[in-house]
Amino acid sequence: MEKPTSDAPGIRKILETGKLADMKNLKVVVGLQNRYDPGYQDMVRRIQKGAIGRIVSVTDYYLIGPVKEIRRRPGQTELEYQLRNWRYFNWLWAGSPAGLQIHNTDVVNWVKNAYPVRAQGMGGRTSLNGPEHGDIFDHFFIEYEYADGTKLNSQIRHVAGTWNKGGANFWGCSGSASFWGGIKNLKGKQTWKNTNKDAESAYQIEHDVFFDAIRNNKRLNDTEWGANSTMTAIMGRMAAHSGKMVEWDEALNSNIVIAPAHLDWNSAAPVQPDKNGNYPIPTPGVSAII
């Protein structure tokens, strides 16, 4: 049975640290670069102003091939191996809802200007079957619900030879929207498309804004929405790992931690393999997550 796991105490500390950063006039960015992309900014602004009417449903996709695997080297400790092969251990990247899909889920939270109140879902391992694959799932389907009843259906898969798709897709009473497909009316006619042709990527723009805030003493603090979108992803993973409906407050107020507060190179890895080298895998309906 998997040990109870949650990252919520860390989220609370991050939110507290964000407030402290404001008090000290520090500048904080969190790496959710879509918020700095002019095309995304334009799309979100239009949706919020009613371009597709009331949002009734959203689906986000992160369907790709396998995540990169780092092989174990002779002489490595268990901790060093896990740190280098971090994509395959939940305690290091919080699973693919937080390690990958968070970028799209954050766009949904941004459009909604809100965070889900609960989540339920499912997942498992179809292509991962050895010690080198740690303890993660390779696919998830998570249904998030917002306070107004809107549902976000989140699809994640990182399996070789499968169909790929990415991004957040919105359906409203008078149309649909996505970054790649543009905004369309109910007849399918495109009424907006991203025309941003900036030479710099959103990654660079995020850095430019960050450096400008430091040099010119402008307020910049992404902590709150960065932490809450992270909590959204963690709640989704908790729901899929446990097979339970997980409420936002229930997840946020959990006092269980999967990542130790203090580690050094002599520490034992938080997750240990059995005598055959296999790691404990979350089991829906059995694993206690909260």
JOPE-V414017 format. One line per field, one symbol per residue. ss: DSSP state (H for helix, E for strand, L for the rest). phi: phi as a letter, one per 30 degrees, with the letter a starting at -180 (. if undefined). burial: I if it has 24 or more other C-alpha atoms within 12 Angstrom, else O. A space follows every 50 residues. Layout:
ss->???
phi->???
burial->???
This chain:
ss->LLLLLLLHHHHHHHHHHHHHHHHLLLLELLLLHHHHLHHHHHHHHHHHLL LLLLEEEEEEEEEELLLLLLLLLLLLLHHHHHHHLHHHLHHHHLHHHHHL LHHHHHHHHHHHLLLLLEEEEEEELLLLLLHHHLLLLLEEEEEEELLLLL EEEEEEEELLLLLLEEEEEEEELLEEEELLLEEEELLLLEEELLLLLLLL LHHHHHHHHHHHHHHHLLLLELHHHHHHHHHHHHHHHHHHHHLLLEEHHH HHLLLLLLLLLLLLLLLLLLLLLLLLLLLLLLLLLLLLLL
phi->.ddebaceeddddddddddddddchccbbbjcdedcdeddedddeddddj dciddcabbcbbcbddddccddceidddddedddcddcbedcbiidecdb deddddddddddhabdcaabaaalbcccbbedchbddcabbbccbcddjd cccccbabbdicdcabjcbcbbdblbaaddcicbddciddcabdcdcedd dddddedddddddddchcdaaceddddddddeddeddedddcicdcdedd ddcdccbccedbbbdcddddccdddcidcdcebeibdccd
burial->OIIIIIIIIIIIOIIOOIOOOOOOOIIIIIIIIIIIIIIIOIIIOIIOOO IIOIIIIIIIIIIIOIIOOOOOOOOOOIIIIIIOIIIIIIIIIIIIIIII IIIIIIIIIIIIOIIIIIIIIIIIIOOIOOIIIIIIIIIIIIIIIIOOOI IIIIIIIIIOOOOOOIIIIIIIOOIIIIIOIIIIOOOOOOOIOIOOOOOO OIOOOIIOIIOOOOOOOOOIIIIIIIIIIIIIIIIIIIIIIIIIIIIIOI IIOIOIIIIOOOOOOOOOIIIIIOOOOOIIIIIIOOOIII
